[in-house]
Amino acid sequence: MTLLEEKLPAAPPRPASPSRGSVTLRDLGLGIRFAAAGGREGWIRTLLTAVGVGLGVALLLLASSVPHLLDARNAREQARSENRASAYSETNAPKSDSSVLLVNTTTEYHDRTVAGFLMRADGSTPVLPPGIDRIPAPDTMVVSPALRELLDEPGNELLRERLPYEITGTIRDAGLRSPGELLYYAGSDTLTPANGGHRIGGYGDDRQGEPLPPLLIVLVIMVCVVLLAPVAIFIATAVRFGGDRRDRRLAALRLVGADIRTTRRIAAGEALFGALLGLLFGLAFFLVGRQFVGAVEIWDVSAFPADLAPDLRLASLIAVAVPLTAVLVTLVAMRSVVIEPLGVVRRGRERGRRLWWRLPVPLAGLAVLALWGRVEEYAPVNPFPITAGAVLVLFGLALLLPWLVEACVNRLRGGPVPWQLATRRLQLSSGAASRAVSGVTVAVAGAIALQMLFASMNADFNRMTGADPSRAQFAGYSEDVTGEAATSAIEQFRATKGVEVVIGSVEAYASKPGDYAEDEVEPTTSLTVGTCETLRELARIGACEDGDTFVVHPPGDKDMSAWVDETARKGEEVEIGYGNKVMRWTLPADSPTVQGREDPMGETHYGIMATTGAIDAGKVPGATITTQIRVDHSVPDVAEHVRNTAARIDPGMRFVTIESVERNRQYASIQTGLQVGASAVLLLIALSMLVSQLEQLRERRRLLSVLVAFGTRRATLGWSVLWQTAVPVVLGLAVAVAGGLGLGAMLVHLIEKDVSDWWLFWPMAGVGGALILLVTLLSLPPLWRMMRPDGLRTE
Amino acid sequence: MIPEGSLLAAHDLRKTYGSTPALDGASFSVHPGEVVAVMGPSGSGKSTLLHCLAGIITPDSGTITYAGRELSAMSDAERSALRRSDFGFVFQFGQLVPELTCVENVALPLRLNGVKRKAAERTALEWMERLEVDDLGTKRPGEVSGGQGQRVAVARALAASPKVIFADEPTGALDSLNGERVMELLTEAARSANVAVVLVTHEARVAAYSDRDVTVRDGRARDMEHAV
């Protein structure tokens, strides 16, 4: 029997025409199978997509956890605050078996805040802040884990000197705002209301926090949009990783009879699998990363793992939106690709990208903002038009970029070999480059707009204190101390290592003695006692000798000057102190009248000023010490030496660093949030660009080997990689600068402010430039590896 | 040890990939203007020999001498420079740079040698004319047929006036008609320009265009006409 005569197996009967739905499901399933069982190459591509999508999903889950994070921090902070009755009443809580005396001894160490309290129980069942089981015994303290670690580290002797208490326990998480918080509670047996102790009757503050002002709400909305828009673009980019290889596989399917629609559905199935795997990866990254979040502290921000719990509604939205985006992006991308059966993939790009439908998107965003986005200072903010407008502008910029890149690179001709290789590559396929860069464009445009918004609001939230840090860098205040203690404190500051000048004065109330009716205001001014050197810093005093006294008028304020003169009657007595603690003293008749001047803190002093020879400062009752200290910054750790002296004099002393600008805390925390978020987003974008770059290099491995065979220099290919990254990034940055300035100007206009600085885009443009270099540098080692002749062995 | 008058000669080359020996004492030589076919079955070490001769990879032992200079004593940069100036290459699938036009591909070796773009492209067009593909100048490799692409690749190999052309299965991806035309053009152009050709092939039909055959088997080269 010949082969022709042999009976061949019959083909199985064809099934009846399947329904459209089942065909779609079959094709999607086929795509999933290709993605899941596509061999090593297929898996690499799927993994790249999944890791990319996973990183984006992890960031989105992180963002969706922010509301819970803030709530949890706020709840813990409120739980450890004194309750309303004691914290905001004029007098202390009544003494009882549960009341506690405490004084806030918060300090700063190497620019970090070390929060602390000295405590003393009044009875046997004292109220306790969360996280501790008992009031520490005298001269012992319980500390947060971060503070314990800091104290254990070598090189922190100065902090140990400042907190000379034995550590007897650790504050539990419930008592901490965040894992990185430095906090201690120390016990005392000498604390009394007389030496600064404040009596409280309980913990737990149930008042609502201060609501955000409308301007800050706009800022928060913009920060969210600016940080999340690039993440969305990144996810859309990640689902297209390895697209070229997939297209070739689909071409093979066309050969065996798959029609164009089938190939698109199969491609959608592949993308769907990558996105679903990405969701799982993202969840895994998030859950694993969450365990380490406590150990990470960026710009003083850290969180407990349990605080990072995504909002259920937002998490559900992510779970639905990400796979849907993956499928839509793939289907849209496939429209510009013609897949033919003979293994040939041709880009259907003869007609080029069109501007007419791209340009209206950002313009529509600006229109939405202009028409419905206006913000009034005292009216509630409607977040939707602002969000929609900003999103349209930013995504519109991402749409404009591919058109611009194509239009520009098509005009590039000639140049050296690396330039020619790069521009020709871009001409052949500018889409991949544009996609990789669109994230940078959106992030930079958003950041520029935000910077402009921040700058225009600067004056509202950053107050010029009027202080002059060149005259003194630190100031300390202790109230209601004896004059003796006050003079001793000043001397101790003078003796501290690195201190150059101490403007130390003892201040007390000075009033005109006499009997006053209830509705009569007792003429009162202040008495300031110090050396001639100190007094010259507080008033325009010419000749001065120990024993001199002065009547000091506030400059340019006649009414207040007259009020000072009512009390400071030359040759007459004044009463110093208040309540029961008073003394009488006669103001010498020859006291000259001088003008006051601003001290380094920016405060104007007036009243009576006396040198230490004229009045014994040690005997002044009810005194306040004010010390303003100038230090020699060349002395190592000079600030810590001064703070240690302050803590030794009085742990409850209010001791501050003199700054010329005071920042609003909410404003500052939004700025910090932006810095943290922008860093994460830019890193993600750099990663995305790197993956795209490596993917392109992998695709060209054999070609690189051939170029090596020709004797092509490494530098030639290195430069071509640089140009290939730089050209789209420079164009992307141009779009970002133009779009960012436009969006920023519109937002500034909406909050009825003026653009304060049009050149704010430079730093962000610089960051974009640094990204190019970073990605290029990171691409070079794999490029060098691929420039080996091994690629030729398959010939 | 080095045959008299030879331009490129190798002696006792050994090369292993992991534990697999690719060359095991192979020797070889080619004279100026001579076309030598290196034949042998798949996996015999033909391509490895070609890559060693071209200075693309370095043998584990043995010597390679080109125009009196020892290749293995040269640095990577020196060997790269030699490949740019004195060697040309043709591979099985052409391996043209897909984003460059055909004329830019042919001009590429000249440009890598520092020749200005216009001068390089002028020379490239002359070679393309000679290889009968001058009408493809502005087309990209993806837009031309396999035979045309391979002729462009031959023009590229010749453009920088090399002394030796290394051709690794240059007709392997072509039909017989196109393959023969490519071989005719390659050998004619090489002979007229006094360029030596090292031609790796396993097809006797292609090897027929050579002046001499060398067979590689189990990593050893055997000259069919001369004792090397």
Interface residues (C-beta under 8 A of the other chain):
Chain A: G414 G415 P416 V417 Q420 L421 R424 R425 Q427 L428 S429 R702 L703 V706 L707 V708 A709 F710 G711 T712 R713 T716 P789 L792 R793 E795
Chain B: S47 T48 H51 A54 I56 I57 A77 R79 S80 A81 L82 R83 R84 S85 F87 F89 F91 Q92 Q95 V97 P98 E99 L100 T101 E104 L108 P109 R111 L112 R117 R140 D168 E169
